Amino acid sequence: AAVAAAATPQAQSSQPQSMLDQQRELARKREQERRRREAMAATIDMNFQSDLLSIFEENLF
């Protein structure tokens, strides 16, 4: 959804520049938040993966 908002066409010349800047800023913040969430999810997944592997290794023998 954030990518679609960031890809708004420049053909909207009927709107004032401040409105376009506002939309661009909002899209940028949304994209930033999405990237942050993605990074956090990756971190959590790696920790879980590590725990899972250690449990598996403990139960091998």
N, CA, C and O atoms as a Maestro MAE file, in Angstrom:
{
 s_m_m2io_version
 :::
 2.0.0
}

f_m_ct {
 s_m_title
 :::
 protein
 m_atom[244] {
  # First column is atom index #
  i_m_mmod_type
  r_m_x_coord
  r_m_y_coord
  r_m_z_coord
  i_m_residue_number
  s_m_chain_name
  s_m_pdb_residue_name
  s_m_pdb_atom_name
  i_m_atomic_number
  :::
  1 25 0.834 -1.207 0.000 1 A "ALA " " N  " 7
  2 3 0.000 0.000 0.000 1 A "ALA " " CA " 6
  3 2 0.867 1.255 0.000 1 A "ALA " " C  " 6
  4 15 0.548 2.250 -0.651 1 A "ALA " " O  " 8
  5 25 1.980 1.187 0.751 2 A "ALA " " N  " 7
  6 3 2.869 2.341 0.847 2 A "ALA " " CA " 6
  7 2 3.558 2.622 -0.483 2 A "ALA " " C  " 6
  8 15 3.801 3.776 -0.836 2 A "ALA " " O  " 8
  9 25 3.868 1.565 -1.209 3 A "VAL " " N  " 7
  10 3 4.535 1.723 -2.505 3 A "VAL " " CA " 6
  11 2 3.597 2.409 -3.493 3 A "VAL " " C  " 6
  12 15 4.028 3.267 -4.263 3 A "VAL " " O  " 8
  13 25 2.333 2.040 -3.475 4 A "ALA " " N  " 7
  14 3 1.341 2.649 -4.361 4 A "ALA " " CA " 6
  15 2 1.198 4.141 -4.047 4 A "ALA " " C  " 6
  16 15 1.061 4.962 -4.954 4 A "ALA " " O  " 8
  17 25 1.230 4.481 -2.763 5 A "ALA " " N  " 7
  18 3 1.113 5.876 -2.357 5 A "ALA " " CA " 6
  19 2 2.344 6.673 -2.791 5 A "ALA " " C  " 6
  20 15 2.236 7.844 -3.155 5 A "ALA " " O  " 8
  21 25 3.508 6.034 -2.751 6 A "ALA " " N  " 7
  22 3 4.747 6.711 -3.132 6 A "ALA " " CA " 6
  23 2 4.815 6.925 -4.640 6 A "ALA " " C  " 6
  24 15 5.508 7.826 -5.112 6 A "ALA " " O  " 8
  25 25 4.101 6.101 -5.391 7 A "ALA " " N  " 7
  26 3 4.165 6.146 -6.851 7 A "ALA " " CA " 6
  27 2 3.058 7.009 -7.461 7 A "ALA " " C  " 6
  28 15 2.636 6.763 -8.591 7 A "ALA " " O  " 8
  29 25 2.582 8.026 -6.717 8 A "THR " " N  " 7
  30 3 1.545 8.905 -7.256 8 A "THR " " CA " 6
  31 2 2.124 9.694 -8.417 8 A "THR " " C  " 6
  32 15 3.221 10.241 -8.305 8 A "THR " " O  " 8
  33 25 1.407 9.761 -9.527 9 A "PRO " " N  " 7
  34 3 1.927 10.444 -10.725 9 A "PRO " " CA " 6
  35 2 2.052 11.950 -10.507 9 A "PRO " " C  " 6
  36 15 1.305 12.534 -9.722 9 A "PRO " " O  " 8
  37 25 2.987 12.567 -11.196 10 A "GLN " " N  " 7
  38 3 3.203 14.015 -11.081 10 A "GLN " " CA " 6
  39 2 2.169 14.806 -11.887 10 A "GLN " " C  " 6
  40 15 2.205 16.036 -11.895 10 A "GLN " " O  " 8
  41 25 1.257 14.117 -12.558 11 A "ALA " " N  " 7
  42 3 0.270 14.768 -13.417 11 A "ALA " " CA " 6
  43 2 -0.796 15.532 -12.625 11 A "ALA " " C  " 6
  44 15 -1.641 16.201 -13.219 11 A "ALA " " O  " 8
  45 25 -0.765 15.439 -11.300 12 A "GLN " " N  " 7
  46 3 -1.772 16.102 -10.467 12 A "GLN " " CA " 6
  47 2 -1.399 17.572 -10.256 12 A "GLN " " C  " 6
  48 15 -1.273 18.023 -9.118 12 A "GLN " " O  " 8
  49 25 -1.226 18.311 -11.338 13 A "SER " " N  " 7
  50 3 -0.795 19.706 -11.247 13 A "SER " " CA " 6
  51 2 -1.917 20.615 -10.749 13 A "SER " " C  " 6
  52 15 -1.669 21.776 -10.426 13 A "SER " " O  " 8
  53 25 -3.151 20.100 -10.684 14 A "SER " " N  " 7
  54 3 -4.271 20.886 -10.173 14 A "SER " " CA " 6
  55 2 -4.130 21.111 -8.665 14 A "SER " " C  " 6
  56 15 -4.661 22.080 -8.122 14 A "SER " " O  " 8
  57 25 -3.413 20.208 -7.997 15 A "GLN " " N  " 7
  58 3 -3.190 20.354 -6.558 15 A "GLN " " CA " 6
  59 2 -2.015 21.299 -6.312 15 A "GLN " " C  " 6
  60 15 -1.076 21.344 -7.107 15 A "GLN " " O  " 8
  61 25 -2.066 22.054 -5.210 16 A "PRO " " N  " 7
  62 3 -0.927 22.918 -4.863 16 A "PRO " " CA " 6
  63 2 0.303 22.078 -4.487 16 A "PRO " " C  " 6
  64 15 0.179 20.915 -4.102 16 A "PRO " " O  " 8
  65 25 1.482 22.683 -4.606 17 A "GLN " " N  " 7
  66 3 2.743 21.972 -4.347 17 A "GLN " " CA " 6
  67 2 2.820 21.471 -2.900 17 A "GLN " " C  " 6
  68 15 3.346 20.388 -2.641 17 A "GLN " " O  " 8
  69 25 2.288 22.269 -1.955 18 A "SER " " N  " 7
  70 3 2.341 21.881 -0.547 18 A "SER " " CA " 6
  71 2 1.574 20.573 -0.308 18 A "SER " " C  " 6
  72 15 1.965 19.749 0.518 18 A "SER " " O  " 8
  73 25 0.484 20.408 -1.045 19 A "MET " " N  " 7
  74 3 -0.316 19.184 -0.934 19 A "MET " " CA " 6
  75 2 0.490 17.981 -1.421 19 A "MET " " C  " 6
  76 15 0.479 16.920 -0.797 19 A "MET " " O  " 8
  77 25 1.186 18.159 -2.539 20 A "LEU " " N  " 7
  78 3 2.028 17.091 -3.084 20 A "LEU " " CA " 6
  79 2 3.153 16.747 -2.111 20 A "LEU " " C  " 6
  80 15 3.460 15.576 -1.891 20 A "LEU " " O  " 8
  81 25 3.768 17.787 -1.530 21 A "ASP " " N  " 7
  82 3 4.837 17.576 -0.556 21 A "ASP " " CA " 6
  83 2 4.321 16.802 0.650 21 A "ASP " " C  " 6
  84 15 4.989 15.905 1.166 21 A "ASP " " O  " 8
  85 25 3.114 17.170 1.090 22 A "GLN " " N  " 7
  86 3 2.489 16.494 2.228 22 A "GLN " " CA " 6
  87 2 2.268 15.014 1.915 22 A "GLN " " C  " 6
  88 15 2.574 14.145 2.731 22 A "GLN " " O  " 8
  89 25 1.736 14.742 0.733 23 A "GLN " " N  " 7
  90 3 1.485 13.358 0.318 23 A "GLN " " CA " 6
  91 2 2.787 12.573 0.231 23 A "GLN " " C  " 6
  92 15 2.864 11.423 0.663 23 A "GLN " " O  " 8
  93 25 3.810 13.210 -0.335 24 A "ARG " " N  " 7
  94 3 5.118 12.571 -0.481 24 A "ARG " " CA " 6
  95 2 5.714 12.244 0.890 24 A "ARG " " C  " 6
  96 15 6.269 11.164 1.093 24 A "ARG " " O  " 8
  97 25 5.593 13.187 1.823 25 A "GLU " " N  " 7
  98 3 6.104 13.005 3.189 25 A "GLU " " CA " 6
  99 2 5.380 11.850 3.883 25 A "GLU " " C  " 6
  100 15 6.007 11.031 4.556 25 A "GLU " " O  " 8
  101 25 4.061 11.792 3.715 26 A "LEU " " N  " 7
  102 3 3.260 10.722 4.309 26 A "LEU " " CA " 6
  103 2 3.672 9.365 3.746 26 A "LEU " " C  " 6
  104 15 3.825 8.396 4.490 26 A "LEU " " O  " 8
  105 25 3.850 9.303 2.437 27 A "ALA " " N  " 7
  106 3 4.268 8.061 1.779 27 A "ALA " " CA " 6
  107 2 5.653 7.645 2.263 27 A "ALA " " C  " 6
  108 15 5.917 6.460 2.469 27 A "ALA " " O  " 8
  109 25 6.537 8.627 2.442 28 A "ARG " " N  " 7
  110 3 7.893 8.355 2.913 28 A "ARG " " CA " 6
  111 2 7.857 7.774 4.330 28 A "ARG " " C  " 6
  112 15 8.562 6.810 4.629 28 A "ARG " " O  " 8
  113 25 7.038 8.362 5.191 29 A "LYS " " N  " 7
  114 3 6.908 7.875 6.568 29 A "LYS " " CA " 6
  115 2 6.342 6.463 6.599 29 A "LYS " " C  " 6
  116 15 6.803 5.616 7.364 29 A "LYS " " O  " 8
  117 25 5.326 6.215 5.752 30 A "ARG " " N  " 7
  118 3 4.728 4.883 5.677 30 A "ARG " " CA " 6
  119 2 5.757 3.839 5.248 30 A "ARG " " C  " 6
  120 15 5.838 2.752 5.819 30 A "ARG " " O  " 8
  121 25 6.535 4.191 4.237 31 A "GLU " " N  " 7
  122 3 7.573 3.292 3.719 31 A "GLU " " CA " 6
  123 2 8.640 3.037 4.787 31 A "GLU " " C  " 6
  124 15 9.103 1.908 4.953 31 A "GLU " " O  " 8
  125 25 9.023 4.088 5.503 32 A "GLN " " N  " 7
  126 3 10.009 3.979 6.578 32 A "GLN " " CA " 6
  127 2 9.504 3.022 7.658 32 A "GLN " " C  " 6
  128 15 10.238 2.151 8.126 32 A "GLN " " O  " 8
  129 25 8.250 3.197 8.043 33 A "GLU " " N  " 7
  130 3 7.633 2.341 9.064 33 A "GLU " " CA " 6
  131 2 7.583 0.889 8.594 33 A "GLU " " C  " 6
  132 15 7.862 -0.028 9.367 33 A "GLU " " O  " 8
  133 25 7.226 0.684 7.323 34 A "ARG " " N  " 7
  134 3 7.157 -0.671 6.776 34 A "ARG " " CA " 6
  135 2 8.536 -1.330 6.816 34 A "ARG " " C  " 6
  136 15 8.660 -2.498 7.185 34 A "ARG " " O  " 8
  137 25 9.566 -0.579 6.436 35 A "ARG " " N  " 7
  138 3 10.934 -1.114 6.452 35 A "ARG " " CA " 6
  139 2 11.367 -1.457 7.866 35 A "ARG " " C  " 6
  140 15 12.020 -2.476 8.095 35 A "ARG " " O  " 8
  141 25 10.993 -0.583 8.837 36 A "ARG " " N  " 7
  142 3 11.365 -0.824 10.230 36 A "ARG " " CA " 6
  143 2 10.705 -2.102 10.737 36 A "ARG " " C  " 6
  144 15 11.342 -2.935 11.382 36 A "ARG " " O  " 8
  145 25 9.406 -2.239 10.429 37 A "ARG " " N  " 7
  146 3 8.678 -3.450 10.842 37 A "ARG " " CA " 6
  147 2 9.280 -4.696 10.216 37 A "ARG " " C  " 6
  148 15 9.418 -5.725 10.876 37 A "ARG " " O  " 8
  149 25 9.639 -4.602 8.938 38 A "GLU " " N  " 7
  150 3 10.249 -5.722 8.217 38 A "GLU " " CA " 6
  151 2 11.568 -6.123 8.879 38 A "GLU " " C  " 6
  152 15 11.844 -7.307 9.068 38 A "GLU " " O  " 8
  153 25 12.374 -5.125 9.226 39 A "ALA " " N  " 7
  154 3 13.666 -5.374 9.870 39 A "ALA " " CA " 6
  155 2 13.468 -6.031 11.237 39 A "ALA " " C  " 6
  156 15 14.194 -6.957 11.599 39 A "ALA " " O  " 8
  157 25 12.479 -5.543 11.994 40 A "MET " " N  " 7
  158 3 12.194 -6.118 13.312 40 A "MET " " CA " 6
  159 2 11.730 -7.567 13.173 40 A "MET " " C  " 6
  160 15 12.142 -8.430 13.948 40 A "MET " " O  " 8
  161 25 10.889 -7.829 12.204 41 A "ALA " " N  " 7
  162 3 10.378 -9.184 11.981 41 A "ALA " " CA " 6
  163 2 11.526 -10.123 11.650 41 A "ALA " " C  " 6
  164 15 11.562 -11.259 12.123 41 A "ALA " " O  " 8
  165 25 12.464 -9.648 10.835 42 A "ALA " " N  " 7
  166 3 13.626 -10.461 10.463 42 A "ALA " " CA " 6
  167 2 14.464 -10.785 11.694 42 A "ALA " " C  " 6
  168 15 14.944 -11.908 11.847 42 A "ALA " " O  " 8
  169 25 14.640 -9.791 12.578 43 A "THR " " N  " 7
  170 3 15.420 -9.985 13.804 43 A "THR " " CA " 6
  171 2 14.767 -11.040 14.685 43 A "THR " " C  " 6
  172 15 15.429 -11.965 15.157 43 A "THR " " O  " 8
  173 25 13.467 -10.895 14.903 44 A "ILE " " N  " 7
  174 3 12.724 -11.832 15.738 44 A "ILE " " CA " 6
  175 2 12.778 -13.234 15.145 44 A "ILE " " C  " 6
  176 15 12.972 -14.212 15.867 44 A "ILE " " O  " 8
  177 25 12.607 -13.328 13.840 45 A "ASP " " N  " 7
  178 3 12.660 -14.625 13.173 45 A "ASP " " CA " 6
  179 2 14.011 -15.298 13.372 45 A "ASP " " C  " 6
  180 15 14.070 -16.507 13.592 45 A "ASP " " O  " 8
  181 25 15.094 -14.534 13.297 46 A "MET " " N  " 7
  182 3 16.435 -15.099 13.466 46 A "MET " " CA " 6
  183 2 16.629 -15.614 14.892 46 A "MET " " C  " 6
  184 15 17.228 -16.671 15.092 46 A "MET " " O  " 8
  185 25 16.132 -14.884 15.873 47 A "ASN " " N  " 7
  186 3 16.230 -15.335 17.263 47 A "ASN " " CA " 6
  187 2 15.456 -16.627 17.460 47 A "ASN " " C  " 6
  188 15 15.938 -17.562 18.099 47 A "ASN " " O  " 8
  189 25 14.256 -16.671 16.908 48 A "PHE " " N  " 7
  190 3 13.425 -17.867 17.004 48 A "PHE " " CA " 6
  191 2 14.112 -19.038 16.323 48 A "PHE " " C  " 6
  192 15 14.121 -20.151 16.847 48 A "PHE " " O  " 8
  193 25 14.685 -18.786 15.159 49 A "GLN " " N  " 7
  194 3 15.389 -19.816 14.400 49 A "GLN " " CA " 6
  195 2 16.541 -20.385 15.225 49 A "GLN " " C  " 6
  196 15 16.747 -21.598 15.268 49 A "GLN " " O  " 8
  197 25 17.278 -19.509 15.871 50 A "SER " " N  " 7
  198 3 18.412 -19.910 16.708 50 A "SER " " CA " 6
  199 2 17.952 -20.788 17.872 50 A "SER " " C  " 6
  200 15 18.556 -21.823 18.152 50 A "SER " " O  " 8
  201 25 16.880 -20.370 18.548 51 A "ASP " " N  " 7
  202 3 16.334 -21.151 19.666 51 A "ASP " " CA " 6
  203 2 15.868 -22.517 19.190 51 A "ASP " " C  " 6
  204 15 16.128 -23.537 19.828 51 A "ASP " " O  " 8
  205 25 15.183 -22.517 18.073 52 A "LEU " " N  " 7
  206 3 14.653 -23.754 17.516 52 A "LEU " " CA " 6
  207 2 15.775 -24.732 17.196 52 A "LEU " " C  " 6
  208 15 15.671 -25.925 17.481 52 A "LEU " " O  " 8
  209 25 16.846 -24.220 16.604 53 A "LEU " " N  " 7
  210 3 17.988 -25.057 16.240 53 A "LEU " " CA " 6
  211 2 18.669 -25.623 17.486 53 A "LEU " " C  " 6
  212 15 19.058 -26.790 17.500 53 A "LEU " " O  " 8
  213 25 18.815 -24.811 18.525 54 A "SER " " N  " 7
  214 3 19.465 -25.304 19.743 54 A "SER " " CA " 6
  215 2 18.622 -26.383 20.419 54 A "SER " " C  " 6
  216 15 19.167 -27.356 20.939 54 A "SER " " O  " 8
  217 25 17.302 -26.220 20.418 55 A "ILE " " N  " 7
  218 3 16.409 -27.250 20.971 55 A "ILE " " CA " 6
  219 2 16.544 -28.533 20.169 55 A "ILE " " C  " 6
  220 15 16.613 -29.624 20.735 55 A "ILE " " O  " 8
  221 25 16.582 -28.397 18.858 56 A "PHE " " N  " 7
  222 3 16.740 -29.553 17.976 56 A "PHE " " CA " 6
  223 2 18.056 -30.274 18.259 56 A "PHE " " C  " 6
  224 15 18.092 -31.501 18.348 56 A "PHE " " O  " 8
  225 25 19.135 -29.504 18.401 57 A "GLU " " N  " 7
  226 3 20.454 -30.097 18.654 57 A "GLU " " CA " 6
  227 2 20.500 -30.790 20.012 57 A "GLU " " C  " 6
  228 15 21.133 -31.837 20.150 57 A "GLU " " O  " 8
  229 25 19.838 -30.216 21.015 58 A "GLU " " N  " 7
  230 3 19.812 -30.833 22.350 58 A "GLU " " CA " 6
  231 2 19.107 -32.182 22.313 58 A "GLU " " C  " 6
  232 15 19.470 -33.095 23.053 58 A "GLU " " O  " 8
  233 25 18.105 -32.309 21.457 59 A "ASN " " N  " 7
  234 3 17.304 -33.533 21.403 59 A "ASN " " CA " 6
  235 2 17.831 -34.566 20.411 59 A "ASN " " C  " 6
  236 15 17.196 -35.600 20.202 59 A "ASN " " O  " 8
  237 25 18.983 -34.300 19.800 60 A "LEU " " N  " 7
  238 3 19.540 -35.246 18.828 60 A "LEU " " CA " 6
  239 2 19.987 -36.550 19.489 60 A "LEU " " C  " 6
  240 15 19.806 -37.631 18.928 60 A "LEU " " O  " 8
  241 25 20.576 -36.441 20.688 61 A "PHE " " N  " 7
  242 3 21.154 -37.630 21.335 61 A "PHE " " CA " 6
  243 2 20.337 -38.099 22.524 61 A "PHE " " C  " 6
  244 15 20.695 -39.085 23.169 61 A "PHE " " O  " 8
  :::
 }
 m_bond[243] {
  # First column is bond index #
  i_m_from
  i_m_to
  i_m_order
  :::
  1 1 2 1
  2 2 3 1
  3 3 4 2
  4 3 5 1
  5 5 6 1
  6 6 7 1
  7 7 8 2
  8 7 9 1
  9 9 10 1
  10 10 11 1
  11 11 12 2
  12 11 13 1
  13 13 14 1
  14 14 15 1
  15 15 16 2
  16 15 17 1
  17 17 18 1
  18 18 19 1
  19 19 20 2
  20 19 21 1
  21 21 22 1
  22 22 23 1
  23 23 24 2
  24 23 25 1
  25 25 26 1
  26 26 27 1
  27 27 28 2
  28 27 29 1
  29 29 30 1
  30 30 31 1
  31 31 32 2
  32 31 33 1
  33 33 34 1
  34 34 35 1
  35 35 36 2
  36 35 37 1
  37 37 38 1
  38 38 39 1
  39 39 40 2
  40 39 41 1
  41 41 42 1
  42 42 43 1
  43 43 44 2
  44 43 45 1
  45 45 46 1
  46 46 47 1
  47 47 48 2
  48 47 49 1
  49 49 50 1
  50 50 51 1
  51 51 52 2
  52 51 53 1
  53 53 54 1
  54 54 55 1
  55 55 56 2
  56 55 57 1
  57 57 58 1
  58 58 59 1
  59 59 60 2
  60 59 61 1
  61 61 62 1
  62 62 63 1
  63 63 64 2
  64 63 65 1
  65 65 66 1
  66 66 67 1
  67 67 68 2
  68 67 69 1
  69 69 70 1
  70 70 71 1
  71 71 72 2
  72 71 73 1
  73 73 74 1
  74 74 75 1
  75 75 76 2
  76 75 77 1
  77 77 78 1
  78 78 79 1
  79 79 80 2
  80 79 81 1
  81 81 82 1
  82 82 83 1
  83 83 84 2
  84 83 85 1
  85 85 86 1
  86 86 87 1
  87 87 88 2
  88 87 89 1
  89 89 90 1
  90 90 91 1
  91 91 92 2
  92 91 93 1
  93 93 94 1
  94 94 95 1
  95 95 96 2
  96 95 97 1
  97 97 98 1
  98 98 99 1
  99 99 100 2
  100 99 101 1
  101 101 102 1
  102 102 103 1
  103 103 104 2
  104 103 105 1
  105 105 106 1
  106 106 107 1
  107 107 108 2
  108 107 109 1
  109 109 110 1
  110 110 111 1
  111 111 112 2
  112 111 113 1
  113 113 114 1
  114 114 115 1
  115 115 116 2
  116 115 117 1
  117 117 118 1
  118 118 119 1
  119 119 120 2
  120 119 121 1
  121 121 122 1
  122 122 123 1
  123 123 124 2
  124 123 125 1
  125 125 126 1
  126 126 127 1
  127 127 128 2
  128 127 129 1
  129 129 130 1
  130 130 131 1
  131 131 132 2
  132 131 133 1
  133 133 134 1
  134 134 135 1
  135 135 136 2
  136 135 137 1
  137 137 138 1
  138 138 139 1
  139 139 140 2
  140 139 141 1
  141 141 142 1
  142 142 143 1
  143 143 144 2
  144 143 145 1
  145 145 146 1
  146 146 147 1
  147 147 148 2
  148 147 149 1
  149 149 150 1
  150 150 151 1
  151 151 152 2
  152 151 153 1
  153 153 154 1
  154 154 155 1
  155 155 156 2
  156 155 157 1
  157 157 158 1
  158 158 159 1
  159 159 160 2
  160 159 161 1
  161 161 162 1
  162 162 163 1
  163 163 164 2
  164 163 165 1
  165 165 166 1
  166 166 167 1
  167 167 168 2
  168 167 169 1
  169 169 170 1
  170 170 171 1
  171 171 172 2
  172 171 173 1
  173 173 174 1
  174 174 175 1
  175 175 176 2
  176 175 177 1
  177 177 178 1
  178 178 179 1
  179 179 180 2
  180 179 181 1
  181 181 182 1
  182 182 183 1
  183 183 184 2
  184 183 185 1
  185 185 186 1
  186 186 187 1
  187 187 188 2
  188 187 189 1
  189 189 190 1
  190 190 191 1
  191 191 192 2
  192 191 193 1
  193 193 194 1
  194 194 195 1
  195 195 196 2
  196 195 197 1
  197 197 198 1
  198 198 199 1
  199 199 200 2
  200 199 201 1
  201 201 202 1
  202 202 203 1
  203 203 204 2
  204 203 205 1
  205 205 206 1
  206 206 207 1
  207 207 208 2
  208 207 209 1
  209 209 210 1
  210 210 211 1
  211 211 212 2
  212 211 213 1
  213 213 214 1
  214 214 215 1
  215 215 216 2
  216 215 217 1
  217 217 218 1
  218 218 219 1
  219 219 220 2
  220 219 221 1
  221 221 222 1
  222 222 223 1
  223 223 224 2
  224 223 225 1
  225 225 226 1
  226 226 227 1
  227 227 228 2
  228 227 229 1
  229 229 230 1
  230 230 231 1
  231 231 232 2
  232 231 233 1
  233 233 234 1
  234 234 235 1
  235 235 236 2
  236 235 237 1
  237 237 238 1
  238 238 239 1
  239 239 240 2
  240 239 241 1
  241 241 242 1
  242 242 243 1
  243 243 244 2
  :::
 }
}
